[in-house]
């Protein structure tokens, strides 16, 4: 695995955490302490805010999991990738693309998210 694949795997582990404790551990492994996440629906920074955001999304989509779509692309300290939020029945009603910025140790400092497919009831 390269630095981008490792960072994205940690990122998806955080988004797929099934308990607050698991999410806290995964966020700490993936993001720097001041790391941020911004998309059209959220703008947060710091581990506590990231955990609150992720657990809120998991609460809105219980039983759903995030999965990588395609192959990530990276250079220097940035990478881009696409993902889907998959329902228990295998459908993926939500999809997006994210750009991450990494520090020298490979931890996320910034995420800039774009929602490519969102159901009307969100």
C-alpha atoms as an extended CHARMM CRD file, in Angstrom:
* protein
*
       122  EXT
         1         1  UNK       CA              0.0000000000        0.0000000000        0.0000000000  PROA      1               0.0000000000
         2         2  UNK       CA              1.2050000000        3.5090000000       -0.7180000000  PROA      2               0.0000000000
         3         3  UNK       CA              0.6550000000        6.5440000000        1.5130000000  PROA      3               0.0000000000
         4         4  UNK       CA             -2.5960000000        7.4640000000       -0.2850000000  PROA      4               0.0000000000
         5         5  UNK       CA             -4.1040000000        3.9690000000       -0.0840000000  PROA      5               0.0000000000
         6         6  UNK       CA             -3.2360000000        3.7810000000        3.6130000000  PROA      6               0.0000000000
         7         7  UNK       CA             -4.7720000000        7.1780000000        4.3670000000  PROA      7               0.0000000000
         8         8  UNK       CA             -7.9500000000        6.3580000000        2.4300000000  PROA      8               0.0000000000
         9         9  UNK       CA             -8.2800000000        2.9700000000        4.1340000000  PROA      9               0.0000000000
        10        10  UNK       CA             -8.0270000000        4.6680000000        7.5510000000  PROA      10              0.0000000000
        11        11  UNK       CA            -10.5360000000        7.2970000000        6.4340000000  PROA      11              0.0000000000
        12        12  UNK       CA            -13.0780000000        4.6610000000        5.3570000000  PROA      12              0.0000000000
        13        13  UNK       CA            -12.4870000000        2.7260000000        8.5930000000  PROA      13              0.0000000000
        14        14  UNK       CA            -13.5290000000        5.8430000000       10.5000000000  PROA      14              0.0000000000
        15        15  UNK       CA            -16.6660000000        6.3180000000        8.3830000000  PROA      15              0.0000000000
        16        16  UNK       CA            -17.5510000000        2.6320000000        8.8270000000  PROA      16              0.0000000000
        17        17  UNK       CA            -17.0520000000        2.5600000000       12.6060000000  PROA      17              0.0000000000
        18        18  UNK       CA            -20.0080000000        0.9710000000       14.3680000000  PROA      18              0.0000000000
        19        19  UNK       CA            -19.5010000000        2.4450000000       17.8510000000  PROA      19              0.0000000000
        20        20  UNK       CA            -18.3870000000        5.7870000000       19.2090000000  PROA      20              0.0000000000
        21        21  UNK       CA            -15.2830000000        4.2370000000       20.7660000000  PROA      21              0.0000000000
        22        22  UNK       CA            -14.3470000000        2.5810000000       17.4790000000  PROA      22              0.0000000000
        23        23  UNK       CA            -14.9400000000        5.8610000000       15.6440000000  PROA      23              0.0000000000
        24        24  UNK       CA            -12.7850000000        7.8270000000       18.1050000000  PROA      24              0.0000000000
        25        25  UNK       CA             -9.9300000000        5.3630000000       17.6130000000  PROA      25              0.0000000000
        26        26  UNK       CA            -10.2790000000        5.4020000000       13.8300000000  PROA      26              0.0000000000
        27        27  UNK       CA            -10.4730000000        9.2030000000       13.6330000000  PROA      27              0.0000000000
        28        28  UNK       CA             -7.3210000000        9.5000000000       15.7490000000  PROA      28              0.0000000000
        29        29  UNK       CA             -5.5500000000        7.0530000000       13.4090000000  PROA      29              0.0000000000
        30        30  UNK       CA             -6.6820000000        8.8490000000       10.2480000000  PROA      30              0.0000000000
        31        31  UNK       CA             -6.6470000000       12.6030000000       11.0200000000  PROA      31              0.0000000000
        32        32  UNK       CA             -4.2600000000       15.0260000000       12.6470000000  PROA      32              0.0000000000
        33        33  UNK       CA             -5.7110000000       16.5320000000       15.8660000000  PROA      33              0.0000000000
        34        34  UNK       CA             -6.7290000000       19.7160000000       14.0330000000  PROA      34              0.0000000000
        35        35  UNK       CA             -7.7970000000       17.8800000000       10.8630000000  PROA      35              0.0000000000
        36        36  UNK       CA            -10.9020000000       19.0850000000        9.0630000000  PROA      36              0.0000000000
        37        37  UNK       CA            -13.7540000000       17.8290000000        6.8980000000  PROA      37              0.0000000000
        38        38  UNK       CA            -15.8000000000       20.0460000000        4.5800000000  PROA      38              0.0000000000
        39        39  UNK       CA            -18.5840000000       19.1000000000        2.1800000000  PROA      39              0.0000000000
        40        40  UNK       CA            -21.8200000000       20.8140000000        1.0920000000  PROA      40              0.0000000000
        41        41  UNK       CA            -23.5630000000       19.7000000000        4.3130000000  PROA      41              0.0000000000
        42        42  UNK       CA            -20.7770000000       19.9320000000        6.9200000000  PROA      42              0.0000000000
        43        43  UNK       CA            -17.7150000000       21.9140000000        7.9300000000  PROA      43              0.0000000000
        44        44  UNK       CA            -15.9540000000       20.5830000000       11.0290000000  PROA      44              0.0000000000
        45        45  UNK       CA            -12.4640000000       20.4440000000       12.5080000000  PROA      45              0.0000000000
        46        46  UNK       CA            -10.8720000000       18.4660000000       15.3210000000  PROA      46              0.0000000000
        47        47  UNK       CA            -11.3140000000       14.8830000000       16.4260000000  PROA      47              0.0000000000
        48        48  UNK       CA            -14.3920000000       15.4780000000       18.5950000000  PROA      48              0.0000000000
        49        49  UNK       CA            -16.2770000000       17.2740000000       15.8220000000  PROA      49              0.0000000000
        50        50  UNK       CA            -15.2670000000       14.6200000000       13.2850000000  PROA      50              0.0000000000
        51        51  UNK       CA            -16.5440000000       11.8360000000       15.5540000000  PROA      51              0.0000000000
        52        52  UNK       CA            -19.8180000000       13.7220000000       16.0860000000  PROA      52              0.0000000000
        53        53  UNK       CA            -20.2660000000       14.1550000000       12.3290000000  PROA      53              0.0000000000
        54        54  UNK       CA            -19.4810000000       10.5380000000       11.4960000000  PROA      54              0.0000000000
        55        55  UNK       CA            -21.7310000000        9.1250000000       14.2150000000  PROA      55              0.0000000000
        56        56  UNK       CA            -24.5490000000       11.4420000000       13.0820000000  PROA      56              0.0000000000
        57        57  UNK       CA            -24.2120000000       10.1560000000        9.5070000000  PROA      57              0.0000000000
        58        58  UNK       CA            -24.1520000000        6.5590000000       10.7460000000  PROA      58              0.0000000000
        59        59  UNK       CA            -27.2920000000        7.3230000000       12.7620000000  PROA      59              0.0000000000
        60        60  UNK       CA            -28.9850000000        8.6940000000        9.6610000000  PROA      60              0.0000000000
        61        61  UNK       CA            -27.9680000000        5.6340000000        7.6020000000  PROA      61              0.0000000000
        62        62  UNK       CA            -27.9470000000        2.6740000000       10.0220000000  PROA      62              0.0000000000
        63        63  UNK       CA            -26.4440000000       -0.4920000000        8.5890000000  PROA      63              0.0000000000
        64        64  UNK       CA            -24.9170000000        1.3300000000        5.6000000000  PROA      64              0.0000000000
        65        65  UNK       CA            -21.2050000000        1.1120000000        4.7820000000  PROA      65              0.0000000000
        66        66  UNK       CA            -18.8720000000        3.3120000000        2.8010000000  PROA      66              0.0000000000
        67        67  UNK       CA            -16.8820000000        1.6470000000        0.0340000000  PROA      67              0.0000000000
        68        68  UNK       CA            -14.1840000000        2.8820000000       -2.2970000000  PROA      68              0.0000000000
        69        69  UNK       CA            -15.1250000000        3.1810000000       -5.9650000000  PROA      69              0.0000000000
        70        70  UNK       CA            -12.3760000000        2.9910000000       -8.5410000000  PROA      70              0.0000000000
        71        71  UNK       CA             -8.7070000000        3.6730000000       -7.9560000000  PROA      71              0.0000000000
        72        72  UNK       CA             -7.4720000000        6.6130000000       -5.8750000000  PROA      72              0.0000000000
        73        73  UNK       CA             -5.1940000000        9.1280000000       -7.5590000000  PROA      73              0.0000000000
        74        74  UNK       CA             -2.5460000000       11.0270000000       -5.6380000000  PROA      74              0.0000000000
        75        75  UNK       CA              0.5220000000       13.1990000000       -5.9250000000  PROA      75              0.0000000000
        76        76  UNK       CA              2.6120000000       15.1610000000       -3.4700000000  PROA      76              0.0000000000
        77        77  UNK       CA              0.5200000000       15.3230000000       -0.2990000000  PROA      77              0.0000000000
        78        78  UNK       CA             -2.9540000000       15.1750000000       -1.8770000000  PROA      78              0.0000000000
        79        79  UNK       CA             -5.2060000000       12.4180000000       -3.1770000000  PROA      79              0.0000000000
        80        80  UNK       CA             -8.6540000000       12.1320000000       -4.6950000000  PROA      80              0.0000000000
        81        81  UNK       CA            -11.0260000000        9.2080000000       -4.6710000000  PROA      81              0.0000000000
        82        82  UNK       CA            -14.6680000000        8.2920000000       -5.0620000000  PROA      82              0.0000000000
        83        83  UNK       CA            -16.9100000000        6.3660000000       -2.7090000000  PROA      83              0.0000000000
        84        84  UNK       CA            -20.4260000000        5.0480000000       -2.3150000000  PROA      84              0.0000000000
        85        85  UNK       CA            -22.6300000000        4.6370000000        0.7400000000  PROA      85              0.0000000000
        86        86  UNK       CA            -24.0350000000        1.1370000000        0.4030000000  PROA      86              0.0000000000
        87        87  UNK       CA            -27.3430000000        0.0460000000        1.9470000000  PROA      87              0.0000000000
        88        88  UNK       CA            -27.8370000000       -3.3910000000        3.4870000000  PROA      88              0.0000000000
        89        89  UNK       CA            -29.7030000000       -4.4110000000        0.2960000000  PROA      89              0.0000000000
        90        90  UNK       CA            -26.6270000000       -3.5910000000       -1.8350000000  PROA      90              0.0000000000
        91        91  UNK       CA            -27.9480000000       -0.3890000000       -3.4020000000  PROA      91              0.0000000000
        92        92  UNK       CA            -25.8390000000        2.7600000000       -3.1280000000  PROA      92              0.0000000000
        93        93  UNK       CA            -28.1390000000        5.7790000000       -2.8440000000  PROA      93              0.0000000000
        94        94  UNK       CA            -25.3270000000        8.1810000000       -1.9150000000  PROA      94              0.0000000000
        95        95  UNK       CA            -22.0140000000        8.6620000000       -3.7120000000  PROA      95              0.0000000000
        96        96  UNK       CA            -19.2940000000       11.2400000000       -3.6500000000  PROA      96              0.0000000000
        97        97  UNK       CA            -15.7310000000       12.2100000000       -4.3730000000  PROA      97              0.0000000000
        98        98  UNK       CA            -13.2420000000       13.4910000000       -1.8370000000  PROA      98              0.0000000000
        99        99  UNK       CA             -9.8900000000       15.2320000000       -1.9780000000  PROA      99              0.0000000000
       100       100  UNK       CA             -7.6180000000       14.7360000000        1.0160000000  PROA      100             0.0000000000
       101       101  UNK       CA             -4.4950000000       16.5750000000        2.0720000000  PROA      101             0.0000000000
       102       102  UNK       CA             -1.9280000000       14.6680000000        4.1300000000  PROA      102             0.0000000000
       103       103  UNK       CA              0.8220000000       15.6700000000        6.5260000000  PROA      103             0.0000000000
       104       104  UNK       CA              4.3440000000       14.2230000000        6.2870000000  PROA      104             0.0000000000
       105       105  UNK       CA              3.3060000000       11.2100000000        8.3940000000  PROA      105             0.0000000000
       106       106  UNK       CA              0.3710000000       10.4020000000        6.0870000000  PROA      106             0.0000000000
       107       107  UNK       CA             -2.3930000000       11.6430000000        8.3950000000  PROA      107             0.0000000000
       108       108  UNK       CA             -5.2510000000       13.6750000000        6.9750000000  PROA      108             0.0000000000
       109       109  UNK       CA             -5.1180000000       17.4190000000        7.5660000000  PROA      109             0.0000000000
       110       110  UNK       CA             -8.0450000000       18.3510000000        5.2930000000  PROA      110             0.0000000000
       111       111  UNK       CA            -10.8860000000       16.6400000000        3.4690000000  PROA      111             0.0000000000
       112       112  UNK       CA            -12.8490000000       18.4300000000        0.7740000000  PROA      112             0.0000000000
       113       113  UNK       CA            -15.9040000000       16.3610000000       -0.0820000000  PROA      113             0.0000000000
       114       114  UNK       CA            -18.2840000000       16.5310000000       -3.0080000000  PROA      114             0.0000000000
       115       115  UNK       CA            -21.6510000000       14.7840000000       -3.0920000000  PROA      115             0.0000000000
       116       116  UNK       CA            -22.2450000000       13.2730000000       -6.5160000000  PROA      116             0.0000000000
       117       117  UNK       CA            -25.4960000000       11.4040000000       -5.7660000000  PROA      117             0.0000000000
       118       118  UNK       CA            -27.8340000000       12.1730000000       -2.8440000000  PROA      118             0.0000000000
       119       119  UNK       CA            -31.3890000000       10.9460000000       -2.3170000000  PROA      119             0.0000000000
       120       120  UNK       CA            -34.0260000000       13.6660000000       -2.1850000000  PROA      120             0.0000000000
       121       121  UNK       CA            -34.9530000000       12.9440000000        1.4600000000  PROA      121             0.0000000000
       122       122  UNK       CA            -31.4760000000       13.7950000000        2.8470000000  PROA      122             0.0000000000
